[in-house]
Amino acid sequence: MNQISIHVDGAVSGTQNAGAAAVARSREGYFVGWLSRQMESMTNNEAEYHAALLGLALAHYLGAKAVEIVSDSEVVVRQMQGQSRVLSGRLKPLHQEACSRVGYFDKVSFRHVVRDYNHLADALATEALAGRVVRMRKRKWRN
């Protein structure tokens, strides 16, 4: 698989826990894999970075060479594009890890979308909050 688009989202629930999800689509529009994870309590921006890291891990697993990470987190997208500085001490290590993982691919881009265009990743991240985690799947089916 040469080129892949991965929608990612993070979710938090008060101070109890967090969830992250990634949904991969091929260039032709087929869903080719998805992954979600429940995590300990963190900020929303931290959860969004964990979702981006999950997306990059999923892309690596699927053997992608070029990756587009699609997120509704303007903070993560702008920081990964180099348009905003990472000032938070809690986000710096996550940003550094994401930058390191970007090196696994020939090309990586980050694109911001409004939440309405990120439904499936949002739903999986919300499910992960409740402990309903979807393990990595590798399938080919069209929306």
Contact map, one row per residue, 1 for C-alpha under 8 A:
11110000000000000000000001000000000000000000000000000000000001111000000000000000000000000000000000000000000000000000000000000000000000000000000
11110000000000000000000000000000000000000000000000000000000000111100000000000000000000000000000000000000000000000000000000000000000000000000000
11111000000000000000000001100000000000000000000000000000000000011110000000000000000000000000000000000000000000000000000000000000000000000000000
11111100000000000000000111100000000000000000000000000000001000010111000000000000000000000000000000000000000000000000000000000000000000000000000
00111110000000000000000111100000000000000000000000000000000000000011110000000000000000000000000000000000000000000000000000000000000000000000000
00011111000000000000011110000000000000000000000000000010001000000011110000000000000000000000000000000000000000000000000000000000000000000000000
00001111100000000000011100000000000000000000000000000010000000000000111000000000000000000000000000000000000000000000010010000000000000000000000
00000111110000000001111000000000000000000000000100110110000000000000111100000000000000000000000000000000000000000000010011000000000000000000000
00000011111000000001110000000000000000000000001100110000000000000000001110000000000000000000000000000000000000000000010011001000000000000000000
00000001111100000111100000000000000000000001101111100000000000000000000000000000000000000000000000000000000000000000000001001000000000000000000
00000000111110000111000000000000000000000001001100000000000000000000000000000000000000000000000000000000000000000000000001001100100000000000000
00000000011111101110000000000000000000001111001000000000000000000000000000000000000000000000000000000000000000000000000000000000100000000000000
00000000001111111100000000000000000000000000000000000000000000000000000000000000000000000000000000000000000000000000000000000000100000000000000
00000000000111111000000000000000000000000000000000000000000000000000000000000000000000000000000000000000000000000000000000000000000000000000000
00000000000111111000000000000000000000001100000000000000000000000000000000000000000000000000000000000000000000000000000000000000000000000000000
00000000000011111100000000000000000000011000000000000000000000000000000000000000000000000000000000000000000000000000000000000000000000000000000
00000000000111111110000000000000000001111100000000000000000000000000000000000000000000000000000000000000000000000000000000000000100000000000000
00000000011110011111000000000000000001111100001000000000000000000000000000000000000000000000000000000000000000000000000000000001100000000000000
00000000011100001111100000000000000111100000001000000000000000000000000000000000000000000000000000000000000000000000000000001111100000000000000
00000001111000000111110000000000000111100000001101100100000000000000000000000000000000000000000000000000000000000000000000011101000000000000000
00000001110000000011111000000000011110000000000000100110000000000000000000000000000000000000000000000000000000000000000011011001000000000000000
00000111100000000001111100000000011100000000000000110110010000000000000000000000000000000000000000000000000000000000000010000000000000000000000
00000111000000000000111110000010111000000000000000000010000000000000000000000000000000000000000000000000000000000000000110000000000000000000000
00011110000000000000011111000011110000000000000000000010011000000000000000000000000000000000000000000000000000000000000000000000000000000000000
00011100000000000000001111111111100000000000000000000000000000000000000000000000000000000000000000000000000000000000000000000000000000000000000
10111000000000000000000111111111000000000000000000000000000000000000000000000000000000000000000000000000000000000000000000000000000000000000000
00111000000000000000000011111100000000000000000000000000000000000000000000000000000000000000000000000000000000000000000000000000000000000000000
00000000000000000000000011111100000000000000000000000000000000000000000000000000000000000000000000000000000000000000000000000000000000000000000
00000000000000000000000011111110000000000000000000000000000000000000000000000000000000000000000000000000000000000000000000000000000000000000011
00000000000000000000000011111111000000000000000000000000000000000000000000000000000000000000000000000000000000000000000000000000000000000001111
00000000000000000000001111001111100000000000000000000000000000000000000000000000000000000000000000000000000000000000000000000000000000000011111
00000000000000000000000111000111110000000000000000000000000000000000000000000000000000000000000000000000000000000000000000000000000000001111100
00000000000000000000001110000011111000000000000000000000010001000000000000000000000000000000000000000000000000000000000000000000000000011111000
00000000000000000000111100000001111100000000000000000000010000000000000000000000000000000000000000000000000000000000000000000000000001111100000
00000000000000000000111000000000111110000000000000000100010000000000000000000000000000000000000000000000000000000000000000000000000011111000000
00000000000000000011110000000000011111000000000000000100000000000000000000000000000000000000000000000000000000000000000000011001000011110000000
00000000000000000011100000000000001111100000000000000000000000000000000000000000000000000000000000000000000000000000000000001001000011000000000
00000000000000001111000000000000000111110000000000000000000000000000000000000000000000000000000000000000000000000000000000000001111110000000000
00000000000000001111000000000000000011111000000000000000000000000000000000000000000000000000000000000000000000000000000000000000100000000000000
00000000000000011100000000000000000001111100000000000000000000000000000000000000000000000000000000000000000000000000000000000000000000000000000
00000000000100111100000000000000000000111110000000000000000000000000000000000000000000000000000000000000000000000000000000000000000000000000000
00000000000100101100000000000000000000011111011000000000000000000000000000000000000000000000000000000000000000000000000000000000000000000000000
00000000000100000000000000000000000000001111111000000000000000000000000000000000000000000000000000000000000000000000000000000000000000000000000
00000000011100000000000000000000000000000111111100000000000000000000000000000000000000000000000000000000000000000000000000000000000000000000000
00000000010000000000000000000000000000000011111110000000000000000000000010110000000000000010000000000000000000000000000000000000000000000000000
00000000000000000000000000000000000000000111111111000000000000000000000000000000000000000110010000000000000000000000000000000000000000000000000
00000000111100000111000000000000000000000111111111100000000000000000000000000000000000000000000000000000000000000000000000000000000000000000000
00000001111000000001000000000000000000000001111111110000000000000000000010010000000000000000000000000000000000000000000000000000000000000000000
00000000010000000000000000000000000000000000111111111000000000000000000000010000000000000010011001000000000000000000000000000000000000000000000
00000000010000000001000000000000000000000000011111111100000000000000000000000000000000000000010000000000000000000000000000000000000000000000000
00000001110000000001110000000000000000000000001111111110000000000000000000000000000000000000000000000000000000000000000000000000000000000000000
00000001100000000000010000000000000000000000000111111111000000000000101000000000000000000000000001000000000000000000000000000000000000000000000
00000000000000000000000000000000000000000000000011111111100000000000000000000000000000000000000011001000000000000000000000000000000000000000000
00000001000000000001110000000000001100000000000001111111110000000000000000000000000000000000000000000000000000000000000000000000000000000000000
00000111000000000000111100000000000000000000000000111111111000000000100000000000000000000000000000000000000000000000000000000000000000000000000
00000000000000000000000000000000000000000000000000011111111100000010100000000000000000000000000001001100000000000000000000000000000000000000000
00000000000000000000000000000000000000000000000000001111111110000000000000000000000000000000000000000000000000000000000000000000000000000000000
00000000000000000000010100000000111000000000000000000111111111000000000000000000000000000000000000000000000000000000000000000000000000010000000
00010100000000000000000100000000000000000000000000000011111111110010000000000000000000000000000000000000000000000000000000000000000000000000000
00000000000000000000000000000000000000000000000000000001111111110000000000000000000000000000000000000001100000000000000000000000000000000000000
00000000000000000000000000000000000000000000000000000000111111110000000000000000000000000000000000000000000000000000000000000000000000000000000
10000000000000000000000000000000100000000000000000000000011111110000000000000000000000000000000000000000000000000000000000000000000000000100000
11000000000000000000000000000000000000000000000000000000001111111000000000000000000000000000000000000000000000000000000000000000000000000000000
11110000000000000000000000000000000000000000000000000000001111111110000000000000000000000000000000000000100000000000000000000000000000000000000
11100000000000000000000000000000000000000000000000000000000000111110000000000000000000000000000000000000111000000000000000000000000000000000000
01110000000000000000000000000000000000000000000000000000000000011111000000000000000000000000000000000000111100000000000000000000000000000000000
00111100000000000000000000000000000000000000000000000001001000011111100000000000000000000000000000000000101110000000000000000000000000000000000
00011100000000000000000000000000000000000000000000000000000000000111110000000000000000000000000000000000000111100000000000000000000000000000000
00001111000000000000000000000000000000000000000000010011000000000011111000000000000000000000000000000000000111100000000000000000000000000000000
00001111000000000000000000000000000000000000000000000000000000000001111100000000000000000000000000000000000001111000000000000000000000000000000
00000011100000000000000000000000000000000000000000010000000000000000111111011000000000000000000000000000000001111000010000000000000000000000000
00000001100000000000000000000000000000000000000000000000000000000000011111000000000000000000000000000000000000011110010000000000000000000000000
00000000100000000000000000000000000000000000100100000000000000000000001111111000000000000000000000000000000000011000000000000000000000000000000
00000000000000000000000000000000000000000000000000000000000000000000001111111100000000000000000000000000000000010000000000000000000000000000000
00000000000000000000000000000000000000000000100000000000000000000000000011111110000100000000000000000000000000000000000000000000000000000000000
00000000000000000000000000000000000000000000100110000000000000000000001011111111000000000000000000000000000000000000000000000000000000000000000
00000000000000000000000000000000000000000000000000000000000000000000001011111111100000000000000000000000000001110000000000000000000000000000000
00000000000000000000000000000000000000000000000000000000000000000000000001111111111100000000000000000000000000000000000000000000000000000000000
00000000000000000000000000000000000000000000000000000000000000000000000000111111111111000000001000000000000000000000000000000000000000000000000
00000000000000000000000000000000000000000000000000000000000000000000000000011111111000000000001000100000000001000000000000000000000000000000000
00000000000000000000000000000000000000000000000000000000000000000000000000001111111100000000000000000000000011000000000000000000000000000000000
00000000000000000000000000000000000000000000000000000000000000000000000000000111111110000000000000000000000000000000000000000000000000000000000
00000000000000000000000000000000000000000000000000000000000000000000000000000111111110000000000000000000000000000000000000000000000000000000000
00000000000000000000000000000000000000000000000000000000000000000000000000100110111111000000000000000000000000000000000000000000000000000000000
00000000000000000000000000000000000000000000000000000000000000000000000000000010011111100000000000000000000000000000000000000000000000000000000
00000000000000000000000000000000000000000000000000000000000000000000000000000010000111110011001000000000000000000000000000000000000000000000000
00000000000000000000000000000000000000000000000000000000000000000000000000000000000011111011000000000000000000000000000000000000000000000000000
00000000000000000000000000000000000000000000000000000000000000000000000000000000000001111111000000000000000000000000000000000000000000000000000
00000000000000000000000000000000000000000000000000000000000000000000000000000000000000111111100000000000000000000000000000000000000000000000000
00000000000000000000000000000000000000000000010000000000000000000000000000000000000000011111110000000000000000000000000000000000000000000000000
00000000000000000000000000000000000000000000110010000000000000000000000000000000000001111111111000000000000000000000000000000000000000000000000
00000000000000000000000000000000000000000000000000000000000000000000000000000000000001111111111100000000000000000000000000000000000000000000000
00000000000000000000000000000000000000000000000000000000000000000000000000000000000000001111111110000000000000000000000000000000000000000000000
00000000000000000000000000000000000000000000010011000000000000000000000000000000000000000111111111000000000000000000000000000000000000000000000
00000000000000000000000000000000000000000000000010000000000000000000000000000011000001000011111111100000000000000000000000000000000000000000000
00000000000000000000000000000000000000000000000000000000000000000000000000000000000000000001111111110000000000000000000000000000000000000000000
00000000000000000000000000000000000000000000000000001000000000000000000000000000000000000000111111111000000000000000000000000000000000000000000
00000000000000000000000000000000000000000000000010011001000000000000000000000000000000000000011111111100000000000000000000000000000000000000000
00000000000000000000000000000000000000000000000000000000000000000000000000000001000000000000001111111110000000000000000000000000000000000000000
00000000000000000000000000000000000000000000000000000000000000000000000000000000000000000000000111111111000000000000000000000000000000000000000
00000000000000000000000000000000000000000000000000001001000000000000000000000000000000000000000011111111100000000000000000000000000000000000000
00000000000000000000000000000000000000000000000000000001000000000000000000000000000000000000000001111111101100000000000000000000000000000000000
00000000000000000000000000000000000000000000000000000000000000000000000000000000000000000000000000111111110000000000000000000000000000000000000
00000000000000000000000000000000000000000000000000000000000100000000000000000000000000000000000000011111110000000000000000000000000000000000000
00000000000000000000000000000000000000000000000000000000000100011110000000000000000000000000000000001111111100000000000000000000000000000000000
00000000000000000000000000000000000000000000000000000000000000001100000000000000000000000000000000000011111100000000000000000000000000000000000
00000000000000000000000000000000000000000000000000000000000000001110000000000000000000000000000000000100111110000000000000000000000000000000000
00000000000000000000000000000000000000000000000000000000000000000111100000000000000000000000000000000100111111000000000000000000000000000000000
00000000000000000000000000000000000000000000000000000000000000000011100000000000100000000000000000000000001111100000000000000000000000000000000
00000000000000000000000000000000000000000000000000000000000000000001111000001001100000000000000000000000000111110000000000000000000000000000000
00000000000000000000000000000000000000000000000000000000000000000001111000001000000000000000000000000000000011111000000000000000000000000000000
00000000000000000000000000000000000000000000000000000000000000000000011111001000000000000000000000000000000001111100000000000000000000000000000
00000000000000000000000000000000000000000000000000000000000000000000011110000000000000000000000000000000000000111111110000000000000000000000000
00000000000000000000000000000000000000000000000000000000000000000000000100000000000000000000000000000000000000011111110000000000000000000000000
00000000000000000000000000000000000000000000000000000000000000000000000100000000000000000000000000000000000000001111111001000000000000000000000
00000000000000000000000000000000000000000000000000000000000000000000000000000000000000000000000000000000000000001111111000000000000000000000000
00000000000000000000000000000000000000000000000000000000000000000000000000000000000000000000000000000000000000001111111000000000000000000000000
00000011100000000000000000000000000000000000000000000000000000000000001100000000000000000000000000000000000000001111111111000000000000000000000
00000000000000000000000000000000000000000000000000000000000000000000000000000000000000000000000000000000000000000011111111100000000000000000000
00000000000000000000001000000000000000000000000000000000000000000000000000000000000000000000000000000000000000000000011111110000000000000000000
00000011100000000000111000000000000000000000000000000000000000000000000000000000000000000000000000000000000000000000011111111000000000000000000
00000001111000000000100000000000000000000000000000000000000000000000000000000000000000000000000000000000000000000010011111111100000000000000000
00000000000000000000000000000000000000000000000000000000000000000000000000000000000000000000000000000000000000000000001111111110000000000000000
00000000000000000001100000000000000100000000000000000000000000000000000000000000000000000000000000000000000000000000000111111111000011000000000
00000000111000000011100000000000000110000000000000000000000000000000000000000000000000000000000000000000000000000000000011111111100000000000000
00000000001000000011000000000000000000000000000000000000000000000000000000000000000000000000000000000000000000000000000001111111110000000000000
00000000000000000010000000000000000000000000000000000000000000000000000000000000000000000000000000000000000000000000000000111111111110000000000
00000000000000000111100000000000000111000000000000000000000000000000000000000000000000000000000000000000000000000000000000011111111111000000000
00000000001110001110000000000000000001100000000000000000000000000000000000000000000000000000000000000000000000000000000000001111111100000000000
00000000000000000000000000000000000001000000000000000000000000000000000000000000000000000000000000000000000000000000000000000111111100000000000
00000000000000000000000000000000000001000000000000000000000000000000000000000000000000000000000000000000000000000000000000000011111110000000000
00000000000000000000000000000000000001000000000000000000000000000000000000000000000000000000000000000000000000000000000000000011111111000000000
00000000000000000000000000000000001111000000000000000000000000000000000000000000000000000000000000000000000000000000000000010011001111100000000
00000000000000000000000000000000011110000000000000000000000000000000000000000000000000000000000000000000000000000000000000010001000111110000000
00000000000000000000000000000000011100000000000000000000000000000000000000000000000000000000000000000000000000000000000000000000000011111000000
00000000000000000000000000000000111100000000000000000000010000000000000000000000000000000000000000000000000000000000000000000000000001111100000
00000000000000000000000000000001111000000000000000000000000000000000000000000000000000000000000000000000000000000000000000000000000000111110000
00000000000000000000000000000001110000000000000000000000000001000000000000000000000000000000000000000000000000000000000000000000000000011111000
00000000000000000000000000000011100000000000000000000000000000000000000000000000000000000000000000000000000000000000000000000000000000001111100
00000000000000000000000000000111100000000000000000000000000000000000000000000000000000000000000000000000000000000000000000000000000000000111110
00000000000000000000000000000111000000000000000000000000000000000000000000000000000000000000000000000000000000000000000000000000000000000011111
00000000000000000000000000001110000000000000000000000000000000000000000000000000000000000000000000000000000000000000000000000000000000000001111
00000000000000000000000000001110000000000000000000000000000000000000000000000000000000000000000000000000000000000000000000000000000000000000111
